[in-house]
Amino acid sequence: MSQSRKHRGFRTERVVAEYLRRWWEGASVGRGSGRDILNVPFDCEVKARTGLDVKGTLRQIESRTKESGLLGFATFRLNGQGEHAEDYVAMLRLSDLVELLLAAGYKDRKDVIDDKDISRCLDCGIYALGERCKFCREEQ
């Protein structure tokens, strides 16, 4: 691996840590083998890569989180993304995503929409779920 790729990887870790610091004040970069981001309640693997090694990354996350019990995920900075961590891609196991969605309250949401649920917006007349469409609700 070239020096510039290594430095890009180190810089990406710093960018992700800075982004996470908005919510977890002590978020910082880890060095050596192990977690890439420290002082957060999860295990975040940071990658700055041209291609994605999904299987290898999942194996790496699972091997670390099996011992720690933490939620593990990877953050990928793809070529051309710049230093805006909010635009980076995140990957986690589907079972972990389902747990997060359930904890966020998605359990009780309907996944099937019946014809009776669809009506015309009272303001603009387009089809909507409920009395008003999303756009007219936002304008109020």
C-alpha positions in Angstrom: 0.0 0.0 0.0 1.4 3.4 -1.0 2.1 6.1 1.6 -0.6 8.3 0.1 -3.2 5.6 0.6 -2.1 5.1 4.2 -2.4 8.8 4.9 -5.8 8.9 3.3 -6.9 6.1 5.6 -5.5 7.9 8.7 -7.2 11.1 7.6 -10.5 9.3 7.0 -10.4 7.9 10.6 -9.9 11.5 11.9 -12.8 12.8 9.8 -15.1 10.0 11.1 -14.0 10.7 14.7 -14.7 14.4 14.3 -18.1 13.7 12.9 -19.0 11.3 15.7 -17.8 13.8 18.3 -21.0 15.7 17.7 -22.8 13.0 19.7 -20.0 11.3 21.6 -17.8 14.0 23.0 -14.7 11.8 23.5 -14.7 10.1 20.1 -11.1 9.7 19.0 -8.9 7.7 16.6 -7.5 4.4 17.9 -4.1 3.2 16.8 -2.8 -0.3 16.3 -4.9 -3.4 15.9 -8.4 -3.1 17.2 -11.1 -0.5 17.1 -10.6 2.4 14.7 -12.7 4.9 16.8 -12.4 4.9 20.6 -14.7 6.3 23.3 -17.9 5.5 21.6 -20.4 2.8 22.6 -19.9 0.7 19.4 -17.2 -0.7 17.2 -16.7 1.3 14.1 -14.3 0.0 11.4 -13.2 2.8 9.0 -12.1 2.0 5.5 -10.9 4.3 2.7 -11.0 2.1 -0.3 -11.4 1.9 -4.0 -13.4 -1.4 -3.7 -15.4 -3.0 -1.0 -14.3 -6.3 0.5 -17.7 -6.9 2.1 -17.1 -10.5 3.4 -13.7 -9.6 4.8 -15.0 -6.5 6.5 -17.9 -8.4 8.1 -15.5 -11.1 9.3 -13.2 -8.4 10.8 -16.2 -6.8 12.6 -17.6 -10.1 13.8 -14.3 -11.2 15.2 -14.0 -8.0 17.3 -17.6 -7.7 18.4 -17.9 -11.4 19.4 -15.5 -10.6 22.3 -16.7 -7.1 23.1 -20.5 -7.5 22.6 -20.6 -4.1 21.0 -22.6 -3.2 17.9 -20.2 -3.4 15.0 -20.3 -1.6 11.7 -18.0 -0.4 9.0 -17.8 3.1 7.4 -16.5 3.3 3.9 -15.0 6.4 2.3 -15.2 5.7 -1.4 -13.0 7.5 -4.0 -14.2 11.0 -4.8 -16.3 11.4 -1.6 -14.1 14.1 0.0 -14.1 14.7 3.7 -17.8 14.8 4.5 -18.3 11.8 6.8 -22.1 12.2 6.7 -21.9 11.1 3.0 -19.9 7.9 3.7 -21.4 4.5 3.4 -22.1 2.4 6.5 -22.5 -1.4 6.5 -23.7 -3.7 9.3 -25.2 -7.1 9.5 -29.0 -7.3 8.8 -29.7 -8.7 12.2 -28.0 -5.7 13.8 -30.0 -3.3 11.6 -33.3 -5.0 12.5 -32.5 -4.6 16.3 -31.8 -0.9 15.7 -35.0 -0.4 13.7 -37.0 -2.2 16.4 -35.4 0.0 19.1 -36.2 3.1 17.1 -39.9 2.2 17.1 -40.4 0.7 13.7 -42.1 -2.4 15.1 -45.5 -1.0 15.1 -45.4 0.6 11.7 -47.5 -0.8 8.9 -45.6 -2.4 6.0 -48.7 -2.9 3.9 -50.9 0.0 2.6 -54.5 -0.8 1.9 -56.6 1.0 -0.7 -58.7 2.5 2.2 -55.5 4.2 3.5 -55.0 6.2 0.3 -57.1 9.4 -0.2 -56.7 12.8 -2.0 -54.9 15.6 -0.2 -57.4 18.1 1.1 -55.1 21.0 0.0 -53.6 20.0 -3.3 -55.5 17.0 -4.4 -52.7 14.6 -5.0 -52.9 11.0 -3.6 -51.8 10.9 0.0 -51.7 8.7 3.1 -54.0 10.6 5.4 -55.8 13.9 4.9 -52.8 15.8 3.6 -49.8 14.9 1.5 -46.3 15.1 2.8 -45.6 18.4 1.1 -48.7 20.2 2.3 -48.1 18.9 5.9 -44.6 20.4 5.7 -45.9 23.8 4.6 -48.2 24.1 7.6 
